[in-house]
Amino acid sequence: MRGTLADPQTILVKYGPQLNTILQERSNSVVERTKKAADEYVENFLACNEEAVRTESGLVYCSMVEGTGKQPAVTDTVEVQ
């Protein structure tokens, strides 16, 4: 192929599936490393912060200031900062 120009469509058809496989494997690897790092971060955060709470859905939070006002009803609209 050296010295000759190949049709881009032919190259894409020939090498595209192989390239997609390589890119998918690399992406999956990055995703898995990121998930592992995030899980370790959350576990460390929970271990270092006694006030931290993990909900059933997995949300982790620390209540900075407990409110003393009225609790909103299901039909109320609230603003969260």
C-alpha positions as CSV (number, residue, x, y, z in Angstrom):
1,M,0.0,0.0,0.0
2,R,3.0,2.2,0.3
3,G,3.2,4.8,-2.5
4,T,-0.4,4.2,-3.5
5,L,-3.5,6.0,-2.2
6,A,-6.1,3.6,-1.0
7,D,-9.8,4.5,-1.0
8,P,-10.7,5.8,2.5
9,Q,-13.9,3.8,2.5
10,T,-12.0,0.6,1.8
11,I,-9.6,1.3,4.6
12,L,-12.5,2.0,7.0
13,V,-14.3,-1.2,6.1
14,K,-11.2,-3.2,6.4
15,Y,-9.7,-1.8,9.6
16,G,-12.7,-0.1,11.3
17,P,-14.0,-3.1,13.2
18,Q,-10.5,-3.9,14.6
19,L,-10.0,-0.3,15.6
20,N,-13.4,-0.3,17.3
21,T,-12.5,-3.4,19.3
22,I,-9.2,-1.8,20.4
23,L,-10.9,1.4,21.4
24,Q,-13.7,-0.4,23.3
25,E,-11.2,-2.4,25.3
26,R,-9.2,0.7,26.2
27,S,-12.4,2.6,27.2
28,N,-13.6,-0.3,29.3
29,S,-10.2,-0.4,31.0
30,V,-10.4,3.3,31.8
31,V,-13.9,3.0,33.1
32,E,-13.0,0.1,35.4
33,R,-10.0,2.0,36.8
34,T,-12.1,5.1,37.4
35,K,-14.9,3.1,39.1
36,K,-12.3,1.4,41.4
37,A,-10.7,4.7,42.3
38,A,-14.1,6.2,43.0
39,D,-15.1,3.3,45.2
40,E,-11.9,3.6,47.2
41,Y,-12.3,7.3,47.6
42,V,-15.9,6.9,49.0
43,E,-14.8,4.1,51.4
44,N,-11.9,6.3,52.6
45,F,-14.2,9.3,53.0
46,L,-16.7,7.3,55.0
47,A,-13.9,5.9,57.2
48,C,-12.5,9.4,57.9
49,N,-15.8,11.1,58.5
50,E,-18.0,9.8,61.3
51,E,-20.7,12.2,60.3
52,A,-20.9,10.9,56.7
53,V,-24.0,8.9,55.8
54,R,-24.5,6.6,52.9
55,T,-28.2,6.2,51.8
56,E,-29.7,3.1,50.3
57,S,-29.2,4.5,46.8
58,G,-25.5,4.9,47.5
59,L,-25.5,8.7,47.9
60,V,-22.9,9.8,50.5
61,Y,-23.3,13.1,52.3
62,C,-22.3,15.0,55.4
63,S,-24.9,17.2,57.0
64,M,-23.2,20.5,57.7
65,V,-26.0,22.2,59.6
66,E,-29.1,20.5,60.7
67,G,-32.2,22.5,59.8
68,T,-34.8,23.4,62.5
69,G,-37.6,24.7,60.2
70,K,-40.6,23.1,58.7
71,Q,-40.1,19.9,56.7
72,P,-41.4,20.2,53.1
73,A,-44.3,18.1,52.0
74,V,-44.3,15.9,48.9
75,T,-46.3,18.6,47.0
76,D,-44.0,21.5,48.0
77,T,-41.4,23.0,45.6
78,V,-38.0,23.4,47.3
79,E,-34.7,25.1,46.3
80,V,-31.5,23.3,47.1
81,Q,-28.1,24.9,47.1
